[in-house]
Amino acid sequence: MKRKPRKLKIIDKDKSYPLTDSVLYKLKSKGRLGKLLFSSPSELKALCDDEHYRCFTDFSGGKPRAIQTPRLALDRVHTRVASLLSRIETFEGLHSGRKGRSNISNAKAHLGPDRRVITVDIRGFFQSTTRAMVFDFFHRQAKCEPDVADLLSRVLTCNGHVPTGSRVSMPLAYFANQKMFDEMAALASEAGATMTIYVDDLTFSGKALQRSFIAKLQRIVAKHGHRLHQGKTRFYDSSDVKLVTGAAIVGGKLAPRNKHLADLNRYMQEWQSVTDRKASEDLARKVYGRLNFMAAIDRTYRDRARSFRNAAFR
């Protein structure tokens, strides 16, 4: 019987150190790079072609998204680089791609009374993070030799930008845009505000935040080759219900969004009425998954999730 290949995963070894202590810092030769990535310069060069990606359109989120996923040989390289990048210290407010952090921990960072909140989304974040930005990170910040930085920028990008469906996408996009995020963090600090990052969603909260803060963010983003998604830019006054990365902040406390409550009720009603066993199992998994998600926001849903599991999966 043929054994299934082990699934690749990011290995951070629970390490966190400055960029200057990374094995990627001041790489002098492509030969050394090849050894670090368990490959060779010629193999890495051969993997730079876009044919090593599986490109497709994903409609699961309601609108089409172009996805570029590296095939196995390239996936190994991307996963290794992602593992090395994940060990480098990041901005404390980064909640994506970090162990023990999530969209929920991102929302929790903005709890508290009398806080105004601003949420913004960078339009097409991975697609607008170009190969030139990736090269700049490895050459100017990581101090790699130009030929090393060039090879890395080519093997880690697709169609001239960070791919949307790779394990390296999140850490690479963060480091390639670190200068922009640092400028935003300095702006937030001046305003006495808290800043967090969850992939391309940025959240700011503070008692003294003004709408004019958004224009300052737009200038920083434009300076670094990006655009804010105007339809997803929100300013919430202290008394408003605030929607932050999948959760609602109501009266200074975290709560499930109305949308998630509606989805839960719909799935539950469908599960109670369906007679087909396979359909019942599929719906039960949806209900249980939704309850677990909501339990991460509000602990009172833990008992409901446990009771549902005992009733549905006996």
C-alpha positions in Angstrom: 0.0 0.0 0.0 1.4 3.4 -1.1 2.1 5.7 1.9 0.7 9.2 1.7 3.3 11.9 1.6 3.6 13.9 4.8 1.8 17.2 4.6 4.2 20.1 4.5 3.9 22.6 7.3 5.7 25.7 8.7 8.1 24.8 11.5 9.0 27.8 13.7 10.7 25.7 16.4 9.1 28.2 18.9 11.9 30.6 18.1 11.8 34.4 17.8 14.9 36.4 17.2 16.0 39.6 15.4 16.4 39.6 11.6 20.2 40.0 12.2 20.3 36.6 13.8 18.4 34.8 11.0 20.3 32.4 8.7 18.9 34.5 5.8 20.7 37.6 7.0 23.7 38.6 4.9 23.6 35.6 2.6 26.7 35.9 0.3 26.1 33.1 -2.2 23.5 31.2 -4.1 25.3 28.0 -3.1 24.7 28.7 0.6 21.1 29.7 -0.2 20.6 26.3 -1.9 21.9 24.4 1.1 19.6 26.4 3.4 16.6 25.5 1.3 17.7 21.8 0.8 18.1 22.5 -2.9 20.7 23.9 -5.3 21.0 27.1 -7.3 20.2 25.3 -10.5 17.1 23.7 -9.0 15.9 26.9 -7.6 16.4 28.7 -10.9 14.4 26.0 -12.6 11.5 26.6 -10.1 11.2 30.3 -11.0 8.9 29.6 -13.9 5.2 30.2 -13.3 4.4 26.7 -14.6 5.2 25.5 -11.1 2.0 27.0 -9.8 -1.5 25.6 -10.0 -3.6 28.7 -10.9 -7.4 28.7 -10.5 -10.3 30.8 -9.5 -11.9 30.3 -6.1 -15.6 31.3 -5.7 -16.2 30.0 -2.2 -16.1 33.4 -0.6 -18.9 34.7 -2.8 -16.7 36.6 -5.2 -14.0 35.3 -7.5 -10.5 35.2 -6.2 -7.4 34.3 -8.3 -5.3 31.7 -6.5 -1.8 30.6 -7.2 -0.7 27.5 -5.3 2.8 26.2 -5.7 3.2 22.6 -6.9 5.1 20.1 -4.7 8.7 20.8 -5.6 8.2 24.6 -5.3 5.9 24.1 -2.2 8.8 22.5 -0.4 11.0 25.6 -1.1 8.2 28.0 -0.1 7.5 26.1 3.1 11.1 26.1 4.1 11.4 29.9 3.5 8.2 30.4 5.4 9.6 28.4 8.3 12.8 30.6 8.4 10.8 33.8 8.1 8.4 32.7 10.9 11.3 32.7 13.4 12.1 36.3 12.9 10.7 38.9 15.3 7.7 40.9 14.0 5.6 43.8 15.1 3.9 42.9 18.4 0.5 43.8 16.9 0.7 41.2 14.1 -2.0 38.5 14.6 -1.8 36.5 11.4 0.6 33.6 10.9 1.6 33.6 14.5 1.2 30.7 16.9 -1.5 31.4 19.5 -2.8 34.4 17.5 -6.0 34.6 15.3 -8.6 36.9 13.9 -10.2 36.6 17.4 -7.1 37.7 19.3 -6.8 40.5 16.8 -10.3 41.8 17.7 -9.7 41.3 21.5 -6.8 43.7 21.3 -9.3 46.5 20.7 -11.6 45.8 23.7 -12.1 48.5 26.3 -14.4 51.4 27.1 -14.8 54.6 25.1 -12.6 53.4 22.2 -13.1 54.7 18.7 -12.1 52.2 16.1 -10.9 52.4 12.5 -10.7 49.4 10.2 -9.1 49.4 6.8 -8.3 46.8 4.2 -5.4 46.9 1.7 -6.9 46.1 -1.7 -5.3 43.1 -3.5 -2.5 43.0 -0.8 -0.6 40.0 -2.1 -1.0 41.0 -5.8 0.3 44.5 -5.1 3.2 43.2 -3.1 5.6 43.0 -6.1 8.8 41.1 -6.8 10.6 44.4 -6.5 9.4 44.7 -2.9 10.5 41.2 -2.1 13.9 41.8 -3.7 14.2 45.1 -1.6 13.5 43.2 1.6 16.1 40.5 1.0 18.7 42.9 -0.4 18.3 46.1 1.7 16.9 44.8 5.0 18.2 41.2 5.1 21.5 42.4 3.5 21.7 39.5 1.0 23.9 39.9 -2.0 22.0 41.2 -5.1 22.2 37.8 -7.0 20.9 36.0 -3.9 18.0 38.5 -3.3 17.2 38.3 -7.0 16.9 34.5 -7.0 14.8 34.6 -3.8 12.5 37.2 -5.3 11.9 35.2 -8.4 11.4 31.8 -6.8 9.0 33.2 -4.2 6.7 35.2 -6.6 4.3 34.4 -9.4 3.4 36.7 -12.2 5.6 39.3 -10.6 3.9 39.3 -7.2 3.5 37.3 -3.9 1.3 34.3 -4.7 -2.1 34.2 -3.1 -2.1 30.5 -2.1 1.3 29.6 -0.7 2.5 29.0 2.9 5.1 31.8 2.3 2.5 34.4 1.3 1.6 35.8 4.7 5.1 36.1 6.2 6.7 37.2 3.0 4.0 39.9 2.4 4.5 41.1 5.9 8.3 41.5 5.7 8.2 42.9 2.2 5.9 45.6 3.6 7.5 46.0 7.0 8.6 49.6 6.3 4.9 50.6 5.5 3.7 48.8 8.7 6.4 50.5 10.8 5.3 53.9 9.5 1.7 53.1 10.4 2.6 52.0 13.8 4.5 55.2 14.4 1.5 57.2 13.3 -0.7 55.2 15.7 1.7 55.7 18.5 1.6 59.5 18.0 -2.2 59.3 18.2 -2.2 57.2 21.3 -3.8 54.4 19.4 -3.5 50.6 19.4 -2.7 49.1 15.9 -3.0 45.4 14.9 -2.5 43.6 11.6 -4.4 40.5 10.4 -3.1 39.7 6.9 -4.4 42.7 4.9 -6.9 44.0 7.6 -5.5 46.8 9.8 -7.3 47.9 12.9 -6.7 51.0 15.0 -8.4 51.9 18.3 -8.1 54.8 20.8 -10.1 57.3 22.6 -8.8 60.3 20.6 -8.9 58.8 17.1 -10.4 61.1 14.4 -11.7 60.4 10.9 -8.8 62.5 9.6 -6.5 59.6 10.6 -7.8 57.6 7.6 -6.4 60.2 5.2 -2.9 59.9 6.8 -3.1 56.1 6.4 -4.0 56.5 2.7 -0.9 58.6 2.1 1.4 56.0 3.7 -0.3 53.1 1.8 0.0 55.0 -1.5 3.6 55.8 -0.8 4.4 52.1 -0.6 2.5 51.1 -3.8 -0.8 50.0 -2.3 -4.4 51.2 -2.1 -7.0 51.1 0.7 -10.3 49.3 -0.1 -12.7 52.2 0.2 -15.7 50.0 0.6 -14.1 48.3 3.6 -12.8 51.4 5.4 -14.8 52.1 8.5 -14.8 54.6 11.4 -16.6 53.6 14.5 -17.4 56.0 17.3 -17.1 54.8 20.9 -20.8 54.0 21.2 -21.1 52.1 17.9 -21.1 48.3 17.4 -17.7 47.7 15.8 -17.0 44.8 13.4 -13.4 43.7 13.6 -12.0 40.7 11.8 -15.0 38.4 12.1 -16.2 39.5 15.5 -18.4 42.3 17.0 -17.3 44.6 19.8 -20.5 45.6 21.7 -20.2 47.9 24.8 -16.5 47.2 25.1 -17.0 43.4 25.0 -16.6 40.8 22.2 -19.7 39.1 20.7 -20.6 37.1 17.6 -21.7 39.0 14.6 -25.4 39.0 13.6 -24.4 37.3 10.4 -22.9 34.4 12.3 -25.9 34.0 14.5 -28.2 33.9 11.4 -25.9 31.3 9.8 -26.0 29.2 12.9 -29.8 29.3 13.1 -30.2 28.5 9.4 -27.8 25.5 9.6 -29.6 24.3 12.8 -33.0 24.5 11.2 -31.8 22.7 8.1 -30.1 20.0 10.2 -33.3 19.4 12.2 -35.4 19.0 9.1 -33.2 17.0 6.8 -33.7 13.2 6.5 -30.8 12.1 4.3 -28.0 10.8 6.5 -25.1 12.2 4.4 -26.7 15.6 4.3 -27.4 15.5 8.0 -23.7 14.7 8.8 -22.6 17.6 6.5 -24.9 20.0 8.2 -24.0 18.8 11.7 -20.4 19.5 10.9 -21.4 23.1 9.8 -23.4 23.7 13.0 -20.6 22.3 15.2 -18.0 24.3 13.4 -20.0 27.5 13.7 -20.6 26.8 17.4 -16.9 26.3 18.0 -16.1 29.5 16.2 -18.5 31.4 18.2 -17.2 29.8 21.5 -13.9 31.4 20.7 -15.6 34.7 20.8 -18.1 34.1 23.6 -17.4 31.3 26.1 -21.1 30.8 26.7 -21.3 28.9 23.4 -18.9 26.2 24.7 -21.6 24.3 26.5 -23.9 24.5 23.4 -21.1 23.1 21.3 -20.5 20.3 23.7 -24.2 19.4 23.9 -24.6 19.5 20.1 -21.6 17.3 19.6 -23.1 14.7 22.0 -26.4 14.8 20.3 -25.3 14.9 16.7 -22.2 12.6 16.7 -23.4 9.7 18.9 
